[in-house]
Amino acid sequence: MDWAPRVKPIKIRRLYRYARLGIYDDTLLHDVGSVLYARCMDIATVADVYRGGRVPCPRCRTKVTRRIDPLFSKGEGGTYEHWFRCPHCTERLLWRDCRQALRDTPRCFDCRAVLYKEVVLRCACGKTWSQEAYKQSMRTRVLLPCPHCLDLVRRPDSPPVDRTLKNQRSNPELQCPKCQGVALHQNGNIECTVCGYKRRWRDYRKSLKKKDEKLECPNCEYTFRWQAWRKSVRSLRTGNPRPAREFVKKWLRCRTPQQRMIQIDTLLQTLHGRGPLAPLFIDSDEYKIRQMLDDLASQR
């Protein structure tokens, strides 16, 4: 299946350069917007597969229903990480920036000096950490050095969530993998009511993800394997397809160049706050994309 390409960063820069001059190049807007629209459509399509179990045929895109009940989640996923400012240098950053800076250059949590990388991580003040202990400490600490001024900053509180989307099982009665009888999900396990088979629910879910299946399209009679299809969409897989869905919904309503520019800018602002999501849309690595989006944000 041919998936839509990612948009080129040079076109995004050109688009914003013209916009700062008050020029809305309709051809360029259509070019960038149509690529983003097609990419968002593909991302939403792949997300629907993991939500509903209907796989598009690689040849004719007819939806093929999987026979294996994969226990799909109805939630859209998402992240609640937001920007905040360092109280010392007032630089804008994400909490992941603080962690990433320590991954790139490990520093002492007390004196903030650069650690010597030997068999263990050693600081001039006498403290030592193993590699694993340092990573674990970095994950659990609520105070980390600011990557700009190195003063300690506190992890911001998560914003309140208005509502929680609960995961729903597609069928409360399951099929026992051993005797094909009726099994139930209860007490954190899958338990068969016929043969007494019992397995941890988490392990059972993992086994379903790895299980292969031969699918046949009812329209063109083309056959393909589920795992092969799954590998082909790795570059489109995300647990947070909401920005893509919103862009698809709003892009078709745009009638003027200004409206198109607003929708493209809204999507890019959303990607700016969710670093790992941006490479799904923009043809570059995460660091360069982040640098480009920082530059565009600073020029407004």
N, C-alpha and C positions, 0 to 999 in steps of 0.2 A: 504494500500500500504506500502510495506517495503522500507524504505529509508536507504541510506548508513549511517553507524555510523561515528562519529567524530574520528579523530586520537588521540591516547593517547600521552600526553606530554612526558612520559618517553621514548617513541620511538624516539621522536624528539631530546631529549637531547642525547640519545645514538648515534643517527645519526651524530650529530655535534661533539660529543666527538671522534668518529672514524675519522671524516673528519679532525679534527685538527691534528691527528696523521698521516694523509695521507692515511688512509684506507677507501676505498669505498665499503662497504658491499653491494653487489648487491641484496642479499636476503632482507636485511633491507630496502634498497632503493625501491625495488619493493613493499614491504609491506606498507611503509609509502606513497609512491607515488600512489599506486592503491587505497588506502583508500581516499586520497585527491582527486584523479581523480573521483572516484564514487560520493564523496560528492559534488564536483564542478558540476558534471553532474546533480545531483538532484537540486542544487541551480539554475542552468541555466534553468532547466525544469520548476521549479516553477515560475521563473521570466518570462518565455515565456507565462505562463498562464495569468499573469497580464498584459502582453503586447498585446496578441492576442486573448484571450478569448477561447482558446482550452485547455480543462482540460483532463489530462491523466486518463484513467479508473483505479481504484484501483486494478483491477484483471489482466487485460491484457495490460494495458498501452496504449490502443488505444485512440487517441485524440478525445474528444467529444466537439463539439462546443456549447457554451452557446447561448441560445435564447435571453437572456436579453442583450441589448447593454450596456456594462459597461463603454464605453468611455475610452478605454485604452490609456495610454501614450506610445509613441514610444521611449521616452528617456531612458537612462540607469541609470540615477541618478548619484550619486557619491559625493565625498567630496573633497573640495579644501584646507583642513587644512593640514599644513605641519609643520615639525620640525623647531624650531629656538632655538637660544642659549640666555640664560640670559646674558645681558651685564655686570652684576656685578660678578656672580660666574661662568659664562661660562657653566653652566649645560644645557644639551639638554632637551627640553620640548615642549609640545603642549599647545596651549591656554586652552584647556579643562583641563589640569593638574592644572592650576591656579584656575579655577573655582571649580574643584573637591576638591582641598585642602581647599577652603573656605567652601564648603558644609560639609566636615568632621570636620573642626575646624574653626568656624566663627571667623574672626578677624576684628578689626577696620580698615577701609580703610585709616585712617590718621596716627595713631600711630602704627598700626599692632599688637596691644595687643589682647590677646584672650578675646572674649566677654563672659560676664556672661549670661547664659541662664535662664532667669526668665520668666515673662509673656511676656516681650519684650527682645530683645538682648541689653545688656547694656555694655558700655565700661567704664573703670576707668577714662577716660578723660572727661566723661560726655555725650557723644553721645549715642543715643538710636535709635533702629530700630525695627519695627515689623518684624515678620518672612517673611511676604510677601514683605514688602518694601525692606528688605535686599536682598531677592532673585532677585527682579526686578532690584535693583541697581547693583547687581553682573552681571546680564545678559547684562546690557547696558554700563557698564564702559569699557573704553579702557586702563585703567591702573589698574593692579591688582598686589598683592604681589607675588613674585616668591615663589613657594613652598619649595625651598631649602634655600635661603638666606633671604627671606622676603622683599627684596628691590623691589620697584615698577618696573614692566616691561610693555612695551606697546604692545598691541595686534598687531601682524604682519599684514601687508597688504595682501589682497587676491592676489594670483598670477593671471596674466592676462589669461583670457579664450579665446582661439583661435576662438572657434565657440560655438554657443548656439544651443542645440537641442530643437526645439520648440515642444511643445505638440500638437499632431494632433488628432482631433476627428475622430473616425472611420466612422461616418456618420453625415454630417451636418444637415440632416433632421431626427428628432427624433420622437418618438411615445409619444403622450400625455398620461400620466398615468391615466387620468380621462376618456377621451372618445376614446382613442386609435387613435385619428386623428393625422395629421401631426403637429409637433411642431418645433419651431426654437430656436436656442441659439442666443440671441441678447440682448445687453445692460445689460449683467450680469444676465440675467434671462432666463428661459425656458418659451416660450410663445406659446400657442396652437393657430393655425390659424382657428380652427373650433369652439371650445367652449369658447375660450378666457381665458383658464386656464393659470395662471401665477405663477411662483415660483422662488425664488432665485436659481441661478445656483449652488452655493456651497451646499445648502441644498438638491438639487436634486441629486447631485453626492453622497452625504453621504447616501441618501436613497437607491441608487443603490447598495452600498456596503453591506448594511444590508439585502437586499432583498434575500430571499432564492429561490432555483430553483431545481427541480427534473431533473436529467440528466440520460439518458439511453445510454449505450454503444451499438453502432450498430454491434459490432463484437461478444461479448459474451452475450449481452442483460442484463447485470448487471445494476441495477439502484442504484443511490446514490444521496445524497443531496449536493448541492454546499457549504452551510455553514459548514457542517460536514467535507467536504474535506478541506475547507479553514482553519479550526481549526487544522487539522492534519498536516499542513505544516507550522505552526507558527515558528518552529525551523529552517526553511529553507528560510523564507521570508526576503528579503533584498532589499533596494532600489538601491543598488550598486552591481549588479552581474558581473560587468566587470572583476574583478580579477579572478573570477571563470571561465568565458568564455575564458580568455587568457590562463589560465593554461590548460584547456581541449584542446585547439588548439595546444599548444606547447608541451604538454607532449607526445603526440603520435609521435612527430618527434624525440624524444630523442633516441639515439642509444647506448650511452656509459654511464657508471655509473657517470662519471663527468658531463655529460649533464643533467642527472636526478637530481643530487645534485644541480646544478645551478637553475633548474626550481623550485625545492622545496624551495630553499633559496630565490628565487625571490618572490614567493608567500608569504612566511613568512615575508619578508621585507615589502611587501605591507600591510599585516595585522598588522604589528607593528605600522604603521602610522595611522591606522584606528581601534582604540580600540574596538568599538562596533561590528565590523565585525568579529573579531577573534574567538569568541565563537561559531560561526556557523561552524567552521572547526576543532577546537581543543576542546577536551573533558575536559573542566575545566571552572572556572568562569573568568570573565574579569580581575580581579586584579591579579590572579595567572598567567594567560597567559601573561599579560603585564610584570610581574616580570621575567618570563622565557625568554621572547623575549629580555628584557633588558640585562639579563645575557648573552644570546647568542651573542648579538650585542657587548657587552663589551669585549668578549673573542676573537674577530676576530683580 
